[in-house]
Amino acid sequence: MKPLLLILVYIFVVTLPLGVSWLSGAPPRIFAAELGTGLGMLAYAMILVEFVLSGRFRRVSSEIGMDVTMRFHQVMARVALVFALVHPFFYGGSLVGGQRPWDQTRVLTVTTDFSALSTGIVAFLLLPTLVALAAFRTQLDYKYETWRLMHGVGAVLIAGALMHHALAAGRYSADPAMVWLWGGMTAVAVGSLVWVYVVEPLRARPWRVAKIKRLTPRQWGLTLRPEGHDGLRYKAGQFAWLSIGHSAFSLDENPFSISSAPAAGAEVSFVIKELGDFTGSLDQVKPGMRAYLDGPYGSMSVEGRSEPGIALIAGGVGIAPMLSILNQMRLTGDSRRVRLIYGNRLEEQIVFREDLPREDTILVLSEPPVGWQGETGMIGPDLLDGSFTDDEFAEWLFVLCGPPIMMDTVEDHLIACGVSSGRILSERFDYG
């Protein structure tokens, strides 16, 4: 119901400008021109709502889920892009031309002022660039922090350009009610960025690196202790944004799943894989260094669930939230059955092997050594069918975290086996 509520609220907000403009009572124009205006308004409203969907608001990520929120954000960004790109072409020749004194109601003419059109042209060029840079960020291989800065600045420039274009060139947007509506929506959109990048850092509390240890050739265990406060209130399975050696206002922060259990104490631990940028410099992190956490985020928690069993399916560093869930269940005496499927490429990549349940852990290697006694290959349909009974597919809760390909394969098969989407909790490393 919560994702459905999000969709209903979203539809109401993005169509609100259409309703207000309809109430203005302006004389109608030809259908193509009205359609072009409607698409332009929808695109502008959708872009403004994108600011909120992409913002780090814990109520949204905890109640609805970061996966759902980010997927919705990405799909709607693409829809808004299409609406924005096609809407000018519905006006035909009415976008340009000289003075038309016979067109006092602007039925034929949108505007004759190029300055009013110029900001629309700027947004017309910036918006596809912004979407493309986000969609192909991994392939372009530039720093995550650089992309965040470019994405934020670009979004603000687009919002400003669209506001000027709507008020200066828009037939309906010149109405006082529309001026206030666009101004309010733009203020909320930009305010969401101010909240994330100014207000939240002002409220941030410092941490110190307590321990840093190389667990495998490319994975590290990091533990932070709170400095002058009680720590972080989180649920097993959630994640936080981590910054080490920078101020609370720095863009040098990255999201990592928490591997420690809330019941274990105030210290917070992570399992981090070296992938470049910040993670490639973990060998320079020393105990005592100052750090900041922004969180918790995510809805991948098993607390309050009524299913009789829990299946934890992890790929690579996706084991981090599973360790948090396993340790929390052990420390709180949770009696539910639990089974872990943990996949890696090499045996040396398995972390905290001694802490995993001996009887209910299935280790999978895609490149096993000679004499390997566990499962081989990838986590897929055959392994799932051999690991769970029909009753378990029908009743258990399935928690997934790992590479996108593994996640998609496992989710598709679980749904094919009758597992409802409400019994699948997931967290992805990437949102392409």
Steps between C-alpha positions, in 0.01 A plus 500: 500500500786740572639498143143547375459798732824645362366468146167664588672792674738531206214513247319764703806725531614483137149556361418782741633770259272363228199531727587851613561615140165354392326702771651821358229504233726608212349451151598162356741466213537229239548153651866465395599823674310405816666158497842658464433729795368211709805287432729791584321556832515131586870487417574802720296365793658154468850649498425694818368189675818318396690719746302352788512142370878516471544666838613298799182503703495219753123483524476415131791254490393324819129477429498441125851377433799651325472255210141601426573870545808502277343290226199730499734801491684363198192397303325833559814692405496329162127564453549868589784516249277370222220744587744792512665413169181449299280778638642789285422315178126509563495877458606491137571852372332673792822519699649772282384790294434869515237697684149362455257771615205282394605235755427682823418173685824337372303218341752478219816650643692355795748787518695735278768566761812291437628562852196312630581211269874503569475354850275227361768423242763487774291251697426310176875443460594451866233246592601218261862562591422461870298182445768350274778573750299324770402202284854440372695605809658158543609477136641853502710407803530833677504558875176452686552827688548683168177355367307601813621858470420517129161339553402741777621815326350391169163428662490846663590669170226309320243588768592868479492505122164324489347736753601804296385333178163400647425843646630698202380285210219298650147604410346364819798540730470878493182465705566615861386167645742316272783737588454415868467129426816479289687713750393279790581175321840630393574619852418154641718334236803719563428489874542122492856550380561760769372252758731221382813708443468774765252418777591135544877569514435768763329234711766235437679347799862386477635146519852360529653204322538231767632217282596447137606156377556338163272195495584372151728633224226747397266525799534695822332494837444849644367582847402846623430614855280800585671811632301689761163342421312170539551380145266411215152357544458253218348165410697197386515506121510877452781714355658840555701759307860504622763775481848465652758775535273774364261756643132426542433719192729302271365322193760228561255253649374162384216264600593174675293229665549467875640160599476537879190423708313773691496278809881469498559852629558857382783421257401466134684272257515466123639252247631702206633378167770687309340632181691824445468861618455499880503122537834484322661711772390297803862405566554866596224498763640482855339453843407832654407672174179701514200374306137593442195280444173599342232242562352258545332437166334204337210267578680166484412410858349174627370657821126462553462243223277199561652252253620175666835503320746742344710434192807723469649504149822699459752553226848630583501799733121464516576283802531816715129553580455124536765496773308777674176303482662171609677656797189692608291182490761317706536776760123545541419130512292505182373144450400525135672263261762661283696380197787686334614466139828687456665523158851612405742455216794368707524323836729772638216751459286336768492724809418410861464137405528390861200715598262353242242235602668166436192293421299753300766674290549416133828635363521543123814565292507575130874418484548230765842360597590135465322297765226756568210330679236775465277606213648628175386736228267795544205552731211419270179298453655154537672587827187665637281203410742265673525718811135569578188289513164598352372582849799726563442682171138545606566624855852636554635851475779544243767767552733578208811713466767480233591584141210609274521195272473262795217702651297503178548128444405405854202736518358376171526137609354562843197669345468211252498265800209684656686726743300821530683830456409586859718211619806616305724765659790621292779752481702564188856627465418690182203675338571517130 
